[in-house]
């Protein structure tokens, strides 16, 4: 569904937009060195104060029954939760802080915040516009230096206020870490309900923090293994109706879907090419499972692997030149890499245990996978197979998918005693795990790109 959305990035366009929104522009601050994301001590001591965003008037909006004043509190809380859940910051949210005045947004009372021990300060405002939209401003200050570091402003429809909060959190995260943003993104997954012998599996999507959840399919046909298209407008997924596998592309803006290919043979794990023109998938024919490629418009499929055994789970490198996949051709599941046309197939995983469901990082430098060594864990290795590291320690953690910035991995975890499954996230240190809220059991997550 299309929504009203205007975005101006802080480093260049924000001053002009901030003036338009009623917040005076400030001189650009001197460039400062970003915090080293590998320095745990630096992150641990970083205190960020995020008070409620003041507003020009308490005008009721669709964003909140309490009006723009309540929306200002809610915005600050979403930003706080984003940064706290990321595990790298120690933010203090609006519930424990005084609300600044509208004038103080661009002229903070630095001595007061220094006295409270804040190192960084996030100020912002919510302005109710005459056309029914909201203008949201966001400012990051270094309290010790009494200096503005970065700012941004966005015009959003009343129902899109959470996106403005995620954009502000992304602005803060990127400025302090030097990393690319990822909070303003969405996640597709398979929602599971019902008994084990009659499991209902629906395609569902939600914001990166679990908000704005909705089901896309009815559950009459089983849905599996979704993946977002590179342009974020579509989702490819596998559907089984009466035992017949079909690969569909679901248009998230129009709410329609089209059939790409179908077969009577078992079919697995459709994946997009980075240019959005092709779909990789695996299919079992006469007891042999190989990886195929088909146009997003359908037509004849091309087989890319042809070895005895099971070849599954192709994932393109970001530049589209390589494909990583799993194969048991050596006797057990291991990770292999080949050229995009199927040539030069070679094994890259040689550590203990088995390796499955490989997924290439958006950065291209690492591959996430399911490491099977008794239990199932999420692991990462570099693109040549070295530097293997285990990130999780659950009983059954599997199916990793990367955040758009390549710093966080999402996966699903099955509980040993109950068999229930849920979505979890972990960063590349392996120290920051968190469960993502979903209304029902969840599996097969797919993290989409940052929204435009």
Buried (B, 14 or more C-beta within 10 A) or exposed (E): EEEBBEBBBBBEEBBEBBEEBBBEEBEEBEEEEEBEBEEEEEBEEBBBBBBBBBBBEBBBBEBBEBBBBBBBBBBBBBBBBBBBBBBBBBBBBBEEBEBBEBEBBBEBEBEEBBEBEBBBBBBBBBBBBEEEBBBBBBBBBBBEEEBBBBBBBBBBBBBBBBBBBBBBBBBBBBBBBEBBBBBBBBBBBBBBEEEEEEEBBBBBBBBBBBEEBEBBBEBEBBBBBBBBBBEBBBBBBBBBEEEEBBBBBBEBEEEEBEEBBBBEEEBBBBBBBBEEEBBBBBBBEEEBBBBBBBBBEBEEBEEBBEBEBBBBBBBBBBEBEBBBBBBBBEEEBBBBBBEBEBEEBEBBBEBEBBBBBBBBBBEBEBBBBBBBEEBBBBBBBBBEBEEBBBBBEBEBBBBBBBBBBBBBBBBBBBEEEEEEBBBBBBBBBBEBBBEBEBEBBBBBBBBBBBBE
